[in-house]
């Protein structure tokens, strides 16, 4: 699976996070991206999905649990994308 396919496959998970009371930081990042940058909704979703993919990848490589704090840091850095 290529990175773009992986990112696209994570869009539904991002959409769930946008609507979940457990992940308000995702909605906050989404709203901030749409306000501060000339980015459409689809691109904002892809940016967040890329952050989710990056953290998921690190989780797999490092054989550890999902690091919510690191994920939030990646989201806070948007529109700067994680270097993969």
Secondary structure, DSSP 8 states (H G I E B T S, - for coil): --HHHHHHHHHHHHHHHHH-TT-HHHHHHHHHHHHHSS--HHHHHHHHHHHHHHHHHHHHHHT----HHHHHHHHHHTTS----
